[in-house]
Amino acid sequence: MLQDVLAEPQWPGLLTPADRRGLTPLFWGHVRPYSVRLDMGSRLEIGGLG
């Protein structure tokens, strides 16, 4: 939907580079790069090493 609005002829002249950078978080704010939550405070036990 946002792409359709920004395709209208009046927008290219109105948006500054800072405005365009501000749009980026809108597209990626909902994405989780991993399917599980990572616990960075603990280590994984990997067997067979040592």
PyRosetta script that sets phi, psi and omega in degrees:
from pyrosetta import init, pose_from_sequence

init()
pose = pose_from_sequence("MLQDVLAEPQWPGLLTPADRRGLTPLFWGHVRPYSVRLDMGSRLEIGGLG")
pose.set_psi(1, -43.7)
pose.set_omega(1, 179.1)
pose.set_phi(2, -63.1)
pose.set_psi(2, -37.7)
pose.set_omega(2, 178.6)
pose.set_phi(3, -61.9)
pose.set_psi(3, -39.0)
pose.set_omega(3, 178.4)
pose.set_phi(4, -65.4)
pose.set_psi(4, -40.9)
pose.set_omega(4, 179.9)
pose.set_phi(5, -66.3)
pose.set_psi(5, -44.7)
pose.set_omega(5, -178.5)
pose.set_phi(6, -69.4)
pose.set_psi(6, -16.1)
pose.set_omega(6, 177.2)
pose.set_phi(7, -77.7)
pose.set_psi(7, -11.9)
pose.set_omega(7, 178.9)
pose.set_phi(8, -67.4)
pose.set_psi(8, 145.9)
pose.set_omega(8, -170.5)
pose.set_phi(9, -62.0)
pose.set_psi(9, -24.9)
pose.set_omega(9, -176.0)
pose.set_phi(10, -78.6)
pose.set_psi(10, -18.7)
pose.set_omega(10, -173.5)
pose.set_phi(11, -73.4)
pose.set_psi(11, -39.3)
pose.set_omega(11, -178.2)
pose.set_phi(12, -55.5)
pose.set_psi(12, -35.7)
pose.set_omega(12, 179.7)
pose.set_phi(13, -79.0)
pose.set_psi(13, -16.2)
pose.set_omega(13, -177.0)
pose.set_phi(14, -94.4)
pose.set_psi(14, -31.4)
pose.set_omega(14, -175.8)
pose.set_phi(15, -85.0)
pose.set_psi(15, 129.3)
pose.set_omega(15, 174.7)
pose.set_phi(16, -89.5)
pose.set_psi(16, 168.1)
pose.set_omega(16, 175.4)
pose.set_phi(17, -56.7)
pose.set_psi(17, -36.4)
pose.set_omega(17, 177.8)
pose.set_phi(18, -65.2)
pose.set_psi(18, -37.1)
pose.set_omega(18, 177.1)
pose.set_phi(19, -63.4)
pose.set_psi(19, -43.1)
pose.set_omega(19, -179.8)
pose.set_phi(20, -65.3)
pose.set_psi(20, -39.5)
pose.set_omega(20, 177.1)
pose.set_phi(21, -63.8)
pose.set_psi(21, -33.5)
pose.set_omega(21, 179.3)
pose.set_phi(22, -67.9)
pose.set_psi(22, -22.5)
pose.set_omega(22, 179.2)
pose.set_phi(23, -75.4)
pose.set_psi(23, -27.3)
pose.set_omega(23, -175.2)
pose.set_phi(24, -55.1)
pose.set_psi(24, -46.8)
pose.set_omega(24, -180.0)
pose.set_phi(25, -60.7)
pose.set_psi(25, -25.9)
pose.set_omega(25, 178.1)
pose.set_phi(26, -61.4)
pose.set_psi(26, -35.3)
pose.set_omega(26, -176.0)
pose.set_phi(27, -81.9)
pose.set_psi(27, -25.3)
pose.set_omega(27, -173.9)
pose.set_phi(28, -112.5)
pose.set_psi(28, -2.0)
pose.set_omega(28, -177.2)
pose.set_phi(29, -64.3)
pose.set_psi(29, -25.0)
pose.set_omega(29, -176.7)
pose.set_phi(30, -95.9)
pose.set_psi(30, -4.1)
pose.set_omega(30, -173.7)
pose.set_phi(31, -89.4)
pose.set_psi(31, 128.7)
pose.set_omega(31, 171.8)
pose.set_phi(32, -106.8)
pose.set_psi(32, 121.7)
pose.set_omega(32, -175.0)
pose.set_phi(33, -69.9)
pose.set_psi(33, -14.8)
pose.set_omega(33, -179.8)
pose.set_phi(34, -126.4)
pose.set_psi(34, 151.6)
pose.set_omega(34, -179.5)
pose.set_phi(35, -81.6)
pose.set_psi(35, -9.9)
pose.set_omega(35, 178.1)
pose.set_phi(36, -127.0)
pose.set_psi(36, 160.2)
pose.set_omega(36, 175.4)
pose.set_phi(37, -80.6)
pose.set_psi(37, 135.1)
pose.set_omega(37, -179.4)
pose.set_phi(38, -91.4)
pose.set_psi(38, 133.1)
pose.set_omega(38, 175.4)
pose.set_phi(39, -100.6)
pose.set_psi(39, 97.5)
pose.set_omega(39, -176.1)
pose.set_phi(40, -78.5)
pose.set_psi(40, -3.7)
pose.set_omega(40, 179.4)
pose.set_phi(41, -89.9)
pose.set_psi(41, -5.3)
pose.set_omega(41, 179.6)
pose.set_phi(42, -127.5)
pose.set_psi(42, 161.4)
pose.set_omega(42, -179.9)
pose.set_phi(43, -107.4)
pose.set_psi(43, 150.4)
pose.set_omega(43, 175.5)
pose.set_phi(44, -82.0)
pose.set_psi(44, 138.4)
pose.set_omega(44, 174.7)
pose.set_phi(45, -86.8)
pose.set_psi(45, 116.8)
pose.set_omega(45, -178.9)
pose.set_phi(46, -109.9)
pose.set_psi(46, 115.1)
pose.set_omega(46, -178.5)
pose.set_phi(47, -78.4)
pose.set_psi(47, 158.1)
pose.set_omega(47, 175.9)
pose.set_phi(48, 87.9)
pose.set_psi(48, -0.8)
pose.set_omega(48, 177.8)
pose.set_phi(49, -103.4)
pose.set_psi(49, 133.6)
pose.set_omega(49, 175.2)
pose.set_phi(50, 101.8)
pose.dump_pdb("model.pdb")
